């Protein structure tokens, strides 16, 4: 039961992260034009929010370590932010081509 709840929350958070980038890309054109840079920066922003706001709030005894933080930044940049930006860019271009 607990594992299922954790998995559900994890996918909900991931869905919200992607949705937030998508909505932002509708307001700020440079997020899709410069997808690699904006994706990497977005991954860093997601890391900062999750590790410096959410985790300390949910787990008050949460402590940072250099190795874990460096690994988490790299994972968030290259496995969350970058794929999110590239997928949004790709499907935004298809939507723009259909409108023409």
C-alpha positions as CSV (number, residue, x, y, z in Angstrom):
1,X,0.0,0.0,0.0
2,X,2.7,2.5,1.0
3,X,4.8,1.6,-2.1
4,X,1.8,2.2,-4.3
5,X,1.1,5.5,-2.8
6,X,4.7,6.5,-3.2
7,X,4.7,5.5,-6.8
8,X,1.5,7.4,-7.4
9,X,2.9,10.6,-5.8
10,X,6.1,10.3,-7.7
11,X,4.3,10.1,-11.1
12,X,2.0,12.9,-10.1
13,X,5.0,15.1,-9.3
14,X,6.7,14.1,-12.6
15,X,3.5,14.9,-14.5
16,X,3.2,18.3,-12.8
17,X,6.9,19.1,-13.6
18,X,6.3,18.4,-17.3
19,X,3.0,20.3,-17.3
20,X,4.6,23.3,-15.7
21,X,7.3,23.4,-18.4
22,X,4.6,23.0,-21.1
23,X,2.5,25.8,-19.8
24,X,5.6,28.0,-19.4
25,X,6.6,27.2,-23.0
26,X,3.2,28.6,-24.2
27,X,4.0,31.9,-22.5
28,X,7.7,32.2,-23.1
29,X,8.8,31.3,-26.7
30,X,12.5,30.9,-25.8
31,X,11.8,27.8,-23.8
32,X,11.2,25.9,-27.0
33,X,13.5,27.8,-29.2
34,X,16.5,27.1,-26.9
35,X,15.3,23.8,-25.6
36,X,18.7,22.3,-24.6
37,X,19.7,25.3,-22.4
38,X,16.2,25.9,-21.0
39,X,15.8,22.2,-20.3
40,X,19.1,22.0,-18.4
41,X,18.3,25.1,-16.4
42,X,14.8,23.8,-15.7
43,X,16.3,20.5,-14.4
44,X,18.4,22.6,-12.0
45,X,15.4,24.6,-10.9
46,X,13.4,21.4,-10.3
47,X,16.3,20.0,-8.2
48,X,16.5,23.3,-6.2
49,X,12.8,23.2,-5.5
50,X,12.6,19.5,-4.6
51,X,15.8,19.3,-2.5
52,X,15.8,22.7,-0.8
53,X,12.1,23.3,-0.3
54,X,10.0,20.1,-0.6
55,X,12.3,17.5,1.1
56,X,13.3,19.6,4.1
57,X,9.6,20.5,4.6
58,X,8.4,16.8,4.3
59,X,11.4,15.3,6.2
60,X,12.7,17.9,8.7
61,X,15.8,15.7,9.5
62,X,16.8,15.7,5.8
63,X,20.5,16.4,5.3
64,X,22.5,17.3,2.2
65,X,25.7,15.6,1.2
66,X,28.0,16.8,-1.6
67,X,28.0,13.5,-3.5
68,X,24.3,13.1,-3.4
69,X,23.6,16.7,-4.3
70,X,26.0,16.6,-7.3
71,X,24.4,13.3,-8.5
72,X,20.9,14.7,-8.0
73,X,21.7,17.9,-10.0
74,X,23.1,15.9,-12.9
75,X,20.1,13.5,-12.8
76,X,17.6,16.3,-12.7
77,X,19.4,18.2,-15.5
78,X,19.9,15.4,-18.0
79,X,17.1,12.9,-17.1
80,X,14.3,15.3,-16.2
81,X,14.8,18.8,-17.5
82,X,16.5,18.1,-20.9
83,X,14.0,15.3,-22.0
84,X,11.1,17.4,-20.9
85,X,12.2,20.4,-23.0
86,X,13.1,18.3,-26.0
87,X,9.7,16.6,-26.0
88,X,7.8,19.8,-25.6
89,X,9.9,21.4,-28.4
90,X,9.3,18.5,-30.7
91,X,5.5,18.4,-30.3
92,X,5.2,22.2,-30.2
93,X,6.8,22.3,-33.7
94,X,4.3,19.7,-35.0
95,X,1.4,21.7,-33.6
96,X,2.7,24.9,-35.2
97,X,3.1,23.0,-38.6
98,X,-0.5,21.7,-38.4
99,X,-1.8,25.3,-37.8
100,X,-0.2,26.6,-41.0
